[in-house]
Amino acid sequence: MSPTHSFAPLEPLLAGTLALLHHVAMHRHTPVPGLCPYIACKLSRNLTRLAHDPHLSPPMSAVLLRLAQDWAEQAMDTEQAIEADGHLMEGRHGPVAG
């Protein structure tokens, strides 16, 4: 690749999003259940930003927005599950150190 080659603004964001998706896929069977809410939230934000790129077709943007919504819901569900689990642990063992 030439040093003068410039990347499309979409490429770094797409690469980062794919790397996060790869991480989720590779760690889906780890002993720690659940998904990190930060990763799910970051995926949602990245997919939303990708969807608003003017170089993408309207159908592609619509798909990305649907995926972003799914990841946002996953982030919320995961965060609520973690909070609920924290309250359960607090009830059994006293306050959870944070």
C-alpha positions in Angstrom: 0.0 0.0 0.0 1.3 3.4 -0.9 2.1 5.9 1.9 -0.1 8.4 0.1 -3.1 6.0 0.2 -5.9 7.5 2.4 -8.5 5.4 4.0 -12.2 6.1 3.6 -13.5 7.5 6.9 -15.8 4.4 7.1 -12.9 1.9 7.1 -11.4 2.4 10.6 -14.9 2.4 12.2 -15.8 -0.7 10.3 -12.6 -2.4 11.3 -13.1 -1.6 14.9 -16.7 -2.8 14.8 -15.7 -6.1 13.2 -12.9 -6.6 15.8 -15.5 -6.1 18.6 -17.9 -8.6 16.9 -15.0 -11.1 16.6 -14.2 -10.7 20.3 -17.8 -11.4 21.2 -17.9 -14.4 19.0 -14.6 -15.9 20.2 -15.6 -15.4 23.9 -19.2 -16.5 23.8 -18.4 -19.8 25.6 -16.2 -18.4 28.4 -16.9 -19.5 32.0 -18.1 -16.0 32.8 -21.7 -15.8 31.5 -23.1 -12.8 29.8 -21.9 -10.0 27.7 -20.0 -7.0 28.8 -22.5 -4.1 28.6 -19.7 -1.8 27.5 -19.0 -3.9 24.4 -22.7 -4.2 23.5 -23.1 -0.4 23.9 -20.0 0.3 21.8 -21.2 -2.0 19.1 -24.6 -0.2 19.1 -22.9 3.2 18.8 -20.5 2.1 16.1 -23.3 0.5 14.0 -25.4 3.7 14.4 -22.4 5.8 13.2 -21.9 3.4 10.2 -25.6 3.6 9.3 -25.4 7.4 9.0 -22.4 7.3 6.6 -23.5 9.1 3.4 -21.7 6.6 1.2 -24.0 3.7 2.2 -27.3 2.8 0.5 -30.6 3.3 2.4 -31.2 -0.5 2.6 -27.7 -1.0 4.2 -28.3 1.9 6.6 -31.6 0.4 7.6 -30.0 -3.0 8.3 -27.2 -1.3 10.4 -29.8 0.7 12.4 -31.8 -2.5 13.2 -28.6 -4.2 14.3 -27.7 -1.1 16.4 -31.0 -1.3 18.1 -30.6 -5.0 18.9 -27.2 -4.3 20.4 -28.5 -1.4 22.5 -31.2 -3.7 23.9 -28.6 -6.3 24.6 -26.5 -3.8 26.5 -29.5 -2.7 28.5 -30.5 -6.3 29.3 -27.0 -7.2 30.3 -26.5 -4.1 32.5 -29.9 -4.9 34.3 -28.8 -8.5 34.8 -25.5 -7.4 36.3 -27.3 -4.9 38.6 -29.8 -7.6 39.7 -27.0 -10.0 40.4 -25.1 -7.4 42.4 -28.2 -6.8 44.5 -28.5 -10.6 45.1 -24.8 -10.8 46.1 -25.2 -7.7 48.4 -28.1 -9.4 50.1 -26.1 -12.6 50.8 -22.7 -11.2 51.6 -23.2 -7.5 52.6 -22.4 -4.6 50.3 -20.4 -5.4 47.1 -17.2 -3.5 46.8 -17.1 -1.4 43.7 
